[in-house]
Structures are given as structure tokens and as C-alpha cells.
């Protein structure tokens, strides 16, 4: 072969590889074919048993279900609801829908019947796929996941999707403030997100993800399902979402990647601190030495800590809400790679992610490749509303009027307050709608106060709200006398903070209300406060 011929072949190969489809089925289906015998999904069962689904089995199951849906009349542009627990069945359903060029509409299985009904009415799906025939909606659903389908012998039995239908998912989000919206995401929104994430974390077939967040949420669907399937990695579903089972699964299944909400990492930190305190002076001396060791050496000396979590930790990623920088610093001090990501359902959902061991624990990293950010109307400190533009920004809300409120010339107004640092890092300062402006014109950022309060050992959770232009708080305490402990904590807290951040009104509850993703359900805080207010502190 001549030198010129080699050059021509190289040029053609490069050109072909640079043209990549945005279509989710093309990307994931191709990966499943390429990784055939690789395990795609593991579900942990009682008594040490496992339910396993290989990539080729998942691929075939998706084709089978797509054929059955097609017979039922589902086609390009139709909306298909999915209501199932995390697992291969959920993935099968979503891939089958995308294979047909239809639109996935996730429905959270843990919601109340009234909430599920509201979602179904708002999404108006042509069909809802459910996992359990006994579910309250099963009688209205023509297909049940997991039943015995007629087999499809070849892919040609199901028509190719093509790219004529851009929309891939409609995600119902009530938000923490309770204003329901339906977010319309395109194939490009979603696929650009998981491909960019794959380039940052460098995931391969040897990696194992622990599936903790609901697949009905954009973060888990995109980064907890599509990302590992795209890279040929394995997804592990724990038996239950209990701390003991999560830690056991991490160790027994050699988990390398976890994507979770800050609450999980806070609980892991508290659990580690407790075990180290009980381990005696030798372990405490070891931890002090570890924290003083340079990072490169620290990662070689931290094997006892890593073994606690299976020994194969590549990336822990916190998302969904603000991570207290102290938690990030804690794990970084142990040489464990905890990163914070940032984004919203409307942004595909990821906007940015920290580097492996971030220089600034209070940042959320730099934007993903191809994503632009800017800060509008900054105050003297540089903080203003964060706007985002890029391939990840949603098509819009189903309600056009809602879309006009947040998208301007392709820029999405996040509603989050942030600063852009000189080195390109994004630092979040609060949520615009949560910002409390006191009578004296001082800004109070509830998220910062919550992080400070949760650093007190007796505080399990804190939810800050506005009362009469002042901050108030709902506390969940870990103490024999919760009210007494709350007063003591607030006394110490108020001695540390500026006058405009001091809290004199509080309520005590067993636990704070949470959304399915684990965020504080802010819309419920005022009513809970009214029902549980204790007294004013001095």
C-alpha cells in the first residue's frame, strides 16, 4: 500500500468517526451490540442471590418490547410513560421507546396515587408501561413489563428511528417549590451530556455504578443509566436503599462509581467518623497522618479506608443539591475522590463537574465541553443569576408560556445565583427564589445557613425559610432532648454568624420532608413550621 493510500484511508476514517449520531438508540444500541457478553445490570437479591442481565440480552429485550409496542400502535412522536423500579426492566422500556422514535415519560413509582394520577394526566401518554401487574394503574395499562413477549428475530422487524423526531423525553418536575412543569429534552440534550461526562471521568467496561437515585429523575436516567451503558460498564441495583446495604453493596460488588445526593455522602462521613472514634488512638493517629500527607502519597496510603468501600473507588459524584464544602474537604483529606456536579433537569441535566481533587471545594467545577455560562446582573461581590447555553439546554417546557419566562436567545435562566471565578470555575451562592432580603437590605442565603447548621453533630437536617424578612429554621435533631439541643445549637450558631444571619425562630421535627430525589421539599416548610414551632431563642 502506498503512502498516499494510507493517508486517504486515515482521512476517511477520521471523517467517519467525527460524525456521531445524537440519537440515543443508535448510541446505546451500538454499545450493547459491541459489548455483547458484558454484564449490563445486576440486581442484588436476598440471601446473596443476583439477577443478571447481559448487554446482548438487554438489546434483544428492547427490540422485543419495541415490536410489541409497535403492534399496539405506538410510533414516532408518541409519549410512553414508564413506571418501574430501578433495574433492567426500566432500561428495556426506555430503549424500546427510543427505538421507535417515541418519547419517554418517566413516572416516579414512589409517589402517592394522587401524585401519579396528576403526572399521568399532565403527560398524557399513549401508553404507560408498569412493572407490577398489581399496581394501581395496571388496569389502565395495556402492557406490563416483565411478561413473556413474542420474540423478535432480527432488528429489521422494528423500523429505525432516524432523527426526524428530536424529542426524547418529557420529565414532569414539581420542583422543591411546588410549581409543576414538564421539561422536554431532545436526543441531543441527553446524549451530549453523557458523552461529555464520559470524557471527564474516563469510564470503561471494568467500572461498576451503584444505582441509588430514581431512574425517573433526569440525573439518574442520563448519568446513572445511559452513561454506563454507553461505556459498557455495569449497573448494580441494591436490595434496599438502607445505609448498611449500600456500604455492603459497595464492598461486595466492587463499586467504582456512585452518583448520589449530598445527604448520602454526609451520612458516609458521619459513619466513618463514628467508626474511627471507636477504633482507638492508633486509627485516629493514622487519619491525622493521612491528612498531612501530599495527595499523591495519600492515595497510596489510604487503602484501609478504601477497603471499607470496596477498594475500587474511581469517582463519587454529588448532585441534585448543594454539597457542603466541608464534606468535600473531609473526603479529599482521606484521598477519596468526591466531586460535586451542578445542573438542572432543564440542562440535560449536567452543566458542570469538579475535577477529581478540586482546588476549590466550594465550586461546582467548569462547564462541560460545549456548554457556555454567564452571570447576569452581578452584585458588588460578583454574584448574579447564572445563565446557561449549549447542546444540553432543553427544547423547552410543554407549556410555551413557561418556556418564554426562562429562555432568551438560547440562554436558559437557571434561577441559581453564582459567581464566575477568574480560573473559569463556577461558585454557587444560592437560589434566587430562596434568597432572603432583610428589612435592612442584607442578603441571606438559606443554603449556606443549612450547611453551617448541619456541621453541628446534633443536627441531622436543617431547612431554612423566610419569616417576616428574617431566616427561620426547621431542624431534625439527633439528641435525647431535641428542643434543648436545638436551642444550644442555635445559641452557638448565632455566636458565629453575622447579625443578619442569626436565627431566633425554629421548629423541631423527626425528619424533614423530601422530594423523590432527596431534596428538601421547600413548599412544605411553612406549614411544618407553623405546626411545630417551639419558642424564640435569646
N, C-alpha and C positions, 0 to 999 in steps of 0.2 A: 504493500500500500504506500502511495506517495505521501510526501509531507503535506501537499495541498489537500489531498483526500482526507487526511486526518483532521486538518483544520476545518474542512467543510462539515464533517460528521460532528465535531465538537460544537460548532456554531449551531447546528440544527438541534443537537441535544440540549444545549443551553437555552435555546429559544423555547423548546417544548417544555422544559422544566419551569420556565418563568411564567408560563400561562397556567395558572392554577384555578380550578373551579371554586366558586364560593358556595356551591350547593352542598348542604350538609350530608345528604345521602351519598353523593359522589365521594366526598372526603372520608366519611366513616365507613361506608360500604367497601370502598377500596382498601382501607386499612384492615377491616375484618377479613377480607379475602387474603391479603398479604400475610396476616398473622395466624391464619387457619387454626392450628392446634394449640395456640396460646390460650391460656385461661383468661376470659374477659371478666367474669363475675364469680364471686364466691359469697354465698350466704352462710353465715355461721348458724348452726342449729344446736339444740340441746344435746347433752351427752357427747360433746366433741365431734358431732357429725357436721358435714358440709354439703351444701348443694352447689354444684359447679356447672358453669356454662362456658363452653369454649367459644372462641371468636367465630369459627365456622358454623357452630350451632346457632349462635345469635343471628348471624347473617341469614341463615336459612329460615329461622323462625320469623324474622322480619319480612322476608319475601312471602312466606305462607300467610301471615296476617294481612299483608298488603293485598294479596289476591282475594282474600275473604272480604275485606273492606270494599274492594272494587266491585265484587258481586253485589254488595249491599248498596251500591250506588255512590260510594264516596269517591271523589275525584279532585281534580285540580281546584284549589281555592276554597275547598270545603273546610269547615272548622271541626276538629275532632277533640273532644275532651278526654283527658286521661286522669283516672283516679285510682291510684295504686300505691302501695308502699314502695320504698326504695328497693331496687333489685332488677334482675334481668328482664322481668315482665314489663316494667316501666320503659326500659330501653328498647325492648322489642316493639312496643306500641309506638313510641316516638319515631323510631326509624321507619316503621311501616307507613306511618302518616307522611313522613317526608319523602319516602319513595314514590308516593302517589302525587306529590306536589300539593298535598293538603297542609293544613295549618294546625300545629299542636297547641292545645289549650289546657295547661295543667290545672288540676283542681286538688287542693290540699286535703288529703284524706283525714287529717286530724281535726278539721273544722267541725263545728256544730251542724246539725241538719239544716238549720235556718241559714247559716253562712254558705253552706254548699248550694242550697237552693238559689240564694242570691247570686252566687257566682255563675251557676248554670244559666240562669235567666239572662244575666248580663252578657255572657259569652255566646249564648245561642248556638251551641254546637249541633251539627247534623247528627252526631252520634257521640255517646260517652262510653269509653272503654273502662271497665271496672275489673278489679282483681278478684273480688269475692262475690259469688252469686247471691249471698245472703245480705249484701249491703243494701241500705235503704233505697238506693237509686237503681238497683239491679233490674227491677221490674220495668223500668223505662229504657233500659239499655239493651240494644239488640245483640251485642257481642260481649262475651265475658273472657277476659284474659286467662290463659292457662287451660282452656278447654281444648279438646283434641281436634285440630283443624284438618281439612283436606290438604294433603301435601302439594306443594308446587315443585315441579321437576326442574324447571330452569327459569332463569331471570326473565327471559323474553315473555313469559306468561304475564308479567306485570309491566305496563308501559313505563318508559323512562320519564323522569320528572322534567328535565330541561330547566331552563331558567325563566320561563315565561311568567311564572308566579313567584314574585320576590318575597312575599311574606312567609315567614317560617313559624312564628309563634305569637300567640296572644296570651299575655300574662296578666291576670287580674291581681291588682295590688291595692289593698286598702290603706297601706302606709301606716306608720306608727301614729299619725294624727287622725286617721279615720276618714280620709277623703278618697273614695274608691275611684280607680282609673283602670283602663285596660291598655296595656302597653303593647304595641305592635312592633315586633322585631323581624328583621329580614334575615335571610340566609347569610348575607354578608356581615350584618351586625354581629351575629353569633360566631361565625367561622373565623372572622378576622380576630376576634377576641381569643378563642382557644389556640389559634395558630401563633399569635403573638406571645401568649403565656408559655407555650411550648418552647419557644426560643429563649425565654428568660430562665426557666427552671431546668431545662435540658432533661426531659423525661424520656425514658426508654422502656422496653419490654420487661426489664427486671424490676421496675418500680411497682409498688402496691399502694393504692389510695384507700383510705378508710372513709366510707360514706356515712356522714353524720348529719348533714343538713338535708331538708326535704327536697326531693327532685322537682317538686312543684315550684321551687324558687329558682330564679334565673342563675344565681351563683352556682348552685349545685348542678343544675342541668348543664350549664356551659363548662364549668371548671371541674366539677366532681364526676361528670359522666362523659361528656364529649371529648374533653381534653385527654383523659386516659385512653379512651377507645381510639382516638386519633393517633396516639403514640404507641399503641399496642400494649399498654400497661394493664394491670389487673385492679378491679374494684372489689373491695371487701365490705360486706354489709354486716355489722354486728348484730347479735341476737336481740339486744335491747340497748337503749341509749342511757345506760347507767355507767357511772364513773368506773366501777370495778370491771365491767365488761369491756369498756373502751380501752382501759390500760391492759387488760388481758389480751384483747384482740391485737393491740399494737405489738405486744411481745410475741405472741404465738404465730401471728401471720406475717411477721417481718415487714410491718408497715413502714414505708419510706416517706409518704406524703399525706398530710392532713390539711384540709381546708375547713375551718370552723369559725364560730363566733368568739369574740373576746372572752365571754363567760367561761368557755371550756378551758382556755389557757390560764385564766385566773385560778380556776379550780385545780388545775395541774400544778400551778405554782404553790398554792396553799398546801396541797397534798405532799409535795416534795419538801417544803419547809417543815411540815409536821414530822415526816419520816426522818429528816436529818436531825431534828431536835431530839428525837427519840433514840437516834443511833449512837449518841455519845460524843465525847470531846474529839475523838480521832476523826470521825466523819466531818465534824464542824471545822477542824483544822485543815482537812483536805479541801473543803469547799473554799475556805479563805485563801488557800494557796492557789486553787484553780482560778479564782477571780483576779489574782495578781499576776497570773502568767500571761505572756503575749498570746494573742489569738491563735496563731498557727500552732503553737505548742499546746495550748488549751484544748484544741480539738483532738489531740492525740492522747491527752491525759484524762479526758472526761469519760472514758469507757464505762466505769461503774454507773454513772448517771445515764448514759445512753442505753446500757443494757436494761435498765428499768423500763425503757420504751421500745425494746426490741433490737436496738443496736444498729438499725439501718436508717436513721433519720436523715433525710435529704432536705426536706422543706416542710416547715409548718407555716401555714398562711392564715392570718386572721383577717376576717372581712365581715361585712354586714353592719358593723357599728364601730365606734371609736375604741381603739386599744390603748389602755393606759400605758404611757411610755415606760413606767416603772416595771411593768410586766415584761416588756421587750428587753429592757436592760437586765432584768433578772436572768432570763434565759440566755442572753448574749454573754453574760458573765460566766455561765456554765458551758459556753461553747456550743449551745444548741441554736440552730438557725431558724428563729421565729421572725417572719416577715409580716408586715401589715400591707394589705391591699386596700384600694378605695374604688368605689364605683356605685352605680345605682342600676336598678332594673332597666331604666331608660338608656343606659350606656352599654348594654350588651352582655354582662354588666360591669366589666372591669375598665377603669380609667388608668390606674397606676398601680405599681407594686414596688416595694422596697428591694434594694439589693440584698444579698444573702446575709451579711452582717452590717446593717445600716450604720452610717456615721452619725446620723441624727435619729434617735429613737422616736422623736415626736413628729417626724414627717411620714408621708404615705408614699414616698418614692417619686420617681419620674414617670411621666406618661408613657403608655405603651407605644410601640412603633406605629407611626401614622396618626397618632392622637394629638390634637392641639388643645391647649388650655390657656385661659387668660382670666385675670381678675378685674371685675367691673366695679367702678366707684369705690376704690380703696380708701380707707380712713387713714389718719396720720401714721398708724402702725403698719400700713400696707395690706390690711385685711379688707377684703370685699367679697362679693359673690363670685364663685367660681363658675365659669362658662367652659363648655367642652364642645369640640368639633372633631369629627373623624368618622371612619367607616363603622365604628361601633355605635354611633348615635342612632336611636330608634327611628323608624319611619314616622312615628307619631302616636298619639293616643287614638283610640277608636272614636272618641269624641273630638271633632275638629276644633271646637271652641277651646277645649283644654289644651290642645296642641299649640294653638296660636299664643297662648299665655307663656309658653316655655321655650319655643324655638323661634329664633330670629336669624335669618340668613344662614341657616345651617348650624348655628350655635345653640346648644342646649343650656338653659339656665338651671343649674343644679339645685339652687336654693341653699347650698352649703357655703359657709364663709371660709376663706382660705387666704394664705399668703404664698406668693411665688418667691422662693429664695434665689439668691444670685447664682447658685450652682444648679438651678433648674428643679430642685425638689419642691414638692407641694406640701405645705403645712396647713392642716385644717385647724380652724379656730372656733368653729361652732356651726350651728344650723340656723339659718336666717329666721325661720319661723319660731325657733325656740329662744332666740336672743331676748333677754330681759333688759329693758332700759329703765333705770330707776328714775325717781322723781327729780333727782339731781342731774340726770343725763348720763349717768355712768352705765357702761355695758357690762352685763353679767352673762357669762357663758355657762349654761347648765351642765354641759358635758364635762367641762373642766372641774366643776364642783363635785360632780358624781365620782370622777376618778380620784379626787383628793379624799373624799369620804370613804371610798371603798379601800383605801390603803390602811384604814384602821381595822385591826384584827376582828373586832366585834361586829363589823358591818358586813353582812352578806351581800346586800344590794342597796342602791340608792337611786331614787328617781326625783329629780328636781323639777319644780314647776313654779309658775308665777302667781303670786297672790298680792294684790294691791301694790303692783310695781316693785315687789321685793321677791327674792327667792325663798321658797319653802321646800320641804323635802318629805318624801315618803321613804321610810327606812325599813328594811328587813334585817333583824339583828340575830346574831349567834351568841346569846348570853342567857343565863338563868333568869335575869330580870331585864327584859328588853327595854322597857321605858327608862329605867335607871341608866342602863348602858348607853342608850341614845342620848340622854342629857349629858353624860360625861363626854361622849364623843363630840357632840356639838360644842361643848364648852372648850375642848381642846382645839377643835377645828376653827372656831371663831377667833381664838387667840392667834392663829397662824395667818389668817387671810385679811385682806383689806376690808374696810368698813362696809363697802357696798356689796361685798360677797357674803357677809355674815348672815346666818340663818337663825331666826328666833321662833319660827313656827314649824312643827313637824308632826308626822303621823307614824305609827309603828304597825306593821303588818307581818304576817308569817312569810309571805313572798310577794314579789311584785308581779303584776300581770305582764305576760309576754306575748308577742306575736309568734306565728309558727316558726319564724327564723330565729327567735330568741331575743329580739329587740324588746325594750320596754314599750308596752302599749300606752303611749303618752295620752291618748284620748281618754283613758280610764283613770288617770291620776287625779284629776279634780274631784271626781265622785268618791274615790277611795280616800282621799284626804279628808273630805267632809265627814265621812263615816268613821274615820279612825284618828282624827286629830287628838293629840294628847294635851299638852299645855304649852305655853310660851316659855322659852328658856330665858335666863337673865342675860 
